[in-house]
Amino acid sequence: MSNHLNSFYAAVSVLAGHGDIKQRLIKAFEENLAEVDVDELPVTVKQSFADLRKMMSGVAPLNGEGRIRATVRKMSIVEADECAHMMIELYTEVVQFADLARESVPVRIGSKTHVPPFLIKSV
């Protein structure tokens, strides 16, 4: 999971950089998100990521250019902006999931696992 968190962070960092939105979008996705396995993502982001992947690779490439580059080249600025916003939203959801996962780890005190009193069955 932290690997995916790092991938989304890197993609968002590229989006926040300077340059043309389409070039930043291509770089963010190709270098950081293209290899992400949808099945390894939290359930809450699987469909959104699959939708983003579809939006980023819908055009057949020409003359040796990659599918992502061809698709983004054909996008309007508004469509490219939508994809960038989706990446940011996905990053936010992955961060929230990682925070929840961290909170649900049992707390260890000494060699015992601490169980909150409300979870202990009373007799």
PLY file of the C-alpha trace (Angstrom):
ply
format ascii 1.0
element vertex 123
property float x
property float y
property float z
element edge 122
property int vertex1
property int vertex2
end_header
0.00 0.00 0.00
2.72 2.51 0.85
4.17 1.81 -2.59
0.93 3.02 -4.17
0.82 5.97 -1.82
4.31 6.92 -3.01
3.24 6.50 -6.65
0.23 8.77 -6.24
2.29 11.32 -4.30
4.88 11.39 -7.08
2.16 11.80 -9.72
0.56 14.70 -7.83
3.97 16.30 -7.38
4.50 16.22 -11.15
1.05 17.74 -11.70
1.92 20.58 -9.34
5.08 21.40 -11.31
5.56 23.87 -14.12
4.88 23.39 -17.80
2.00 22.53 -20.06
-0.84 20.62 -18.34
-0.83 17.91 -21.00
2.91 17.29 -20.66
2.62 17.16 -16.85
-0.35 14.79 -17.14
1.54 12.44 -19.46
4.61 12.44 -17.23
2.59 11.97 -14.02
0.70 8.97 -15.37
3.42 7.28 -17.45
6.14 7.53 -14.81
4.09 6.91 -11.70
0.66 5.38 -12.25
0.74 3.33 -15.45
2.11 0.26 -13.67
-0.22 0.41 -10.66
-2.23 -2.82 -10.33
-5.90 -1.94 -9.82
-6.44 -5.11 -7.79
-3.92 -3.97 -5.17
-5.69 -0.66 -4.54
-8.24 -0.10 -1.77
-11.78 -1.00 -2.81
-12.85 2.64 -2.50
-10.54 3.74 -5.33
-10.52 0.76 -7.69
-13.32 1.94 -9.96
-12.14 5.55 -10.05
-8.61 4.45 -10.94
-9.92 2.11 -13.64
-11.94 5.05 -15.03
-8.84 7.26 -15.00
-6.78 4.59 -16.73
-9.47 4.30 -19.41
-9.56 8.08 -19.88
-5.76 8.15 -20.18
-5.46 5.37 -22.74
-8.52 5.50 -25.01
-6.79 6.49 -28.28
-4.78 4.14 -30.46
-1.17 5.33 -30.85
0.31 6.49 -34.15
3.91 6.46 -35.43
5.46 4.82 -32.38
3.94 7.18 -29.84
2.54 5.54 -26.71
-1.16 5.08 -26.02
-1.15 7.54 -23.10
0.66 10.22 -25.10
-1.73 9.74 -28.05
-4.77 9.97 -25.80
-3.63 13.09 -23.98
-2.65 14.73 -27.27
-6.28 14.35 -28.42
-7.74 15.71 -25.14
-9.05 19.20 -24.73
-7.54 21.29 -21.94
-10.76 20.77 -19.97
-10.46 16.97 -20.30
-6.81 17.09 -19.26
-7.80 19.18 -16.26
-10.46 16.60 -15.33
-7.85 13.83 -15.41
-5.50 15.87 -13.24
-8.28 16.48 -10.71
-9.07 12.75 -10.69
-5.43 11.98 -9.87
-5.54 14.43 -6.97
-8.81 12.96 -5.66
-7.41 9.43 -5.91
-4.28 10.50 -4.03
-6.48 11.99 -1.29
-8.47 8.77 -0.97
-5.34 6.61 -0.87
-3.91 8.84 1.88
-7.13 8.58 3.88
-7.13 4.79 3.51
-3.50 4.61 4.63
-4.32 6.75 7.68
-7.26 4.49 8.59
-5.10 1.39 8.17
-2.47 2.89 10.47
-5.10 3.68 13.13
-6.49 0.15 13.11
-3.19 -1.48 14.01
-3.44 -2.85 17.57
-1.47 -1.00 20.20
1.12 -3.15 22.01
2.00 -2.45 25.61
4.86 -4.62 26.73
4.31 -8.11 25.38
0.51 -7.88 25.52
-1.88 -6.46 22.98
-3.94 -3.71 24.59
-7.66 -4.39 24.25
-9.93 -1.42 24.92
-12.30 -2.01 27.88
-15.43 -1.77 25.74
-14.29 -4.81 23.76
-13.84 -7.04 26.80
-16.82 -9.29 27.42
-18.20 -8.85 30.91
-19.47 -11.83 32.92
0 1
1 2
2 3
3 4
4 5
5 6
6 7
7 8
8 9
9 10
10 11
11 12
12 13
13 14
14 15
15 16
16 17
17 18
18 19
19 20
20 21
21 22
22 23
23 24
24 25
25 26
26 27
27 28
28 29
29 30
30 31
31 32
32 33
33 34
34 35
35 36
36 37
37 38
38 39
39 40
40 41
41 42
42 43
43 44
44 45
45 46
46 47
47 48
48 49
49 50
50 51
51 52
52 53
53 54
54 55
55 56
56 57
57 58
58 59
59 60
60 61
61 62
62 63
63 64
64 65
65 66
66 67
67 68
68 69
69 70
70 71
71 72
72 73
73 74
74 75
75 76
76 77
77 78
78 79
79 80
80 81
81 82
82 83
83 84
84 85
85 86
86 87
87 88
88 89
89 90
90 91
91 92
92 93
93 94
94 95
95 96
96 97
97 98
98 99
99 100
100 101
101 102
102 103
103 104
104 105
105 106
106 107
107 108
108 109
109 110
110 111
111 112
112 113
113 114
114 115
115 116
116 117
117 118
118 119
119 120
120 121
121 122
